[in-house]
Each structure stands twice: as structure tokens, then as C-alpha cells.
Amino acid sequence: MRYISFLFLIVLGLTGCSKNEDEVYNNMAVSTVKVSPAYKSESLSDKDAEIPSPEIQQKIIKQASLRFETNDLESTFDQIETAIKANKGKVQNDSEGKDDGSVYRNITVRVPSQNFDAFISSVSKGVSYFERKDISSEDVTEEYIDLNSRLNTKRKLEARYIEILKKANKISEILEIEKQISAIREEIEAKEGRLKYLESRVSESTISIEFYKTIAQKEGVKISFGSKIWSAIKSGFFSLSEFLISVISVWPFILLFVILAYFIRKRFKRKKT
């Protein structure tokens, strides 16, 4: 068997089996490695590498976004904090601020998915109206199963490459096999990272809560006619004060102008006489 690539194409044509993208890629990768007679009979097809995936429960990502008005920010926060402790959650982000018409607080909470509904119910107590209440769920079971299957296949294939690497006796063979192992390892790590991310999102739900209190606007208060006159007098007094202060601040220039005007006038009078 001199050329594994040639035999691989013949076997692929005889079997007539349909393989997914990862399977074809890995077979092509293996076929490029020329092995010595000591281990040329090794079979490295992905079909041999496949591991049956165990039955996986449904994977659902739950999240919610709430916004409502309250009369007391502190009591509302205490209620939310109690709900967090009761449902074994944790605060991810907490911010507060003030705008033109209200003071507000934004909290992002992570709670175990099994406590998601109980937490939403606890936070909603006493809220008469939600300006925003978005609750969503995303089924990622299919992606999770697919990632698991591909990951198992890559791990099995990596193990087979390592076994062949132990039998390699040529530098060119060792370098080529190590190159293939490195590529497979990168794919394994990428899939493992994605699986961990999905598991984290599935196990803990994210809830964003925004609550605020409206501040009374001063412009909305009615002002009497007498108050308006008094305000106008005070405004005029302050304007006059500012003018006098500005005049005082430039007194040297005024004094110089007066002196120059005096001498110029005196000179004109002498000419006339």
C-alpha cells in the first residue's frame, strides 16, 4: 500500500456512505500522512472514531428583561435582594443614576434555571404595571448534541493519531502527524469552549431589572402673580449688581479715559482763547 490517498478514494467510492463535513475533512487529513510498513495497516476513518453520544436532556436558555416604576427605590431593592437570596442567585451588575425626571437603578441577576419562574414571581409582587417585561427561552439542544458528537469524534481521532505518532520513525512522518494533531487539538478546544458557554447559559438564567422613581418637576408648580413680580425684582437687582461689579473691575481704564478727556478739553479751550 504505497498511496493511502488512492486507496481511501477507492474505499469511499465502494462504501457509498454519506459523511458530514468534519468526517470528510478528517479522512482527507489522515490520507495525506504517508506511514511506514510497520503500521500501514492501521485504519483511521472517522467511522471508526465515532462514539455514540449519550442521551442528552433538553437544553433551554432562559432570560428576562423587566422595567417598572416604584414609589420607593430602597424597599424595591430590598425585595429584589430577598428574592435573590431565596433563589440562590447572584448579582452580576448593579448601577444607579439620575436623569431629568427620575432616579433609577439597574440590576443584572443570574439565578439557577430551575428557580427562574419563582424569582420572576417574587420580583413581580407589588408591581402594578410593567413598562417592559420580556421573557424568552432558546432551545439549544440540537446544537449541544451536535457539538458533543463532533467533539467525541475529534477526541477519538486525536487518540488514533497519537498512537500512530508513537510508531513513526521518519522525521517527515513525525512532523506531518504532529501538524494534524495540532489542528485537531485547536478544533477540540474551540468546541469545548462553546460547550462550556452553552452549559453556563443553560444552568443559570439572566434577568435584567430596571426600576425608577419619578421626580416632581419644578416647572409644574403654579406660581402666583406677586411671586412673579418679586422674582423679577430680584432678577433685576442681580443684573444691576453684576453690571456694577463689571464696571468696578475696569476702573483703571475709566480713570485713564477721564484724565485724557480732561486734558483734551483743556487744550481746546486754550486754542479758542
Secondary structure, DSSP 4 states (H G I P E B T S, - for coil): ---HHHHHHHHHHHH-----HHHHHHHHHHHTS---GGGTT----HHHH--PPPP----EEEEEEEEEE-S-HHHHHHHHHHHHHHTT-EEEEEEEEE-SSEEEEEEEEEEEGGGHHHHHHHHHTT---EEEEEEEEEE-HHHHHHHHHHHHHHHHHHHHHHHHHHH--SHHHHHHHHHHHHHHHHHHHHHHHHHHHHHHHHHEEEEEEEEEEEPPPGGGS---HHHHHHHHHHHHHHHHHHHHHHHHHTHHHHHHHHHHHHHHHHHHHHHH-
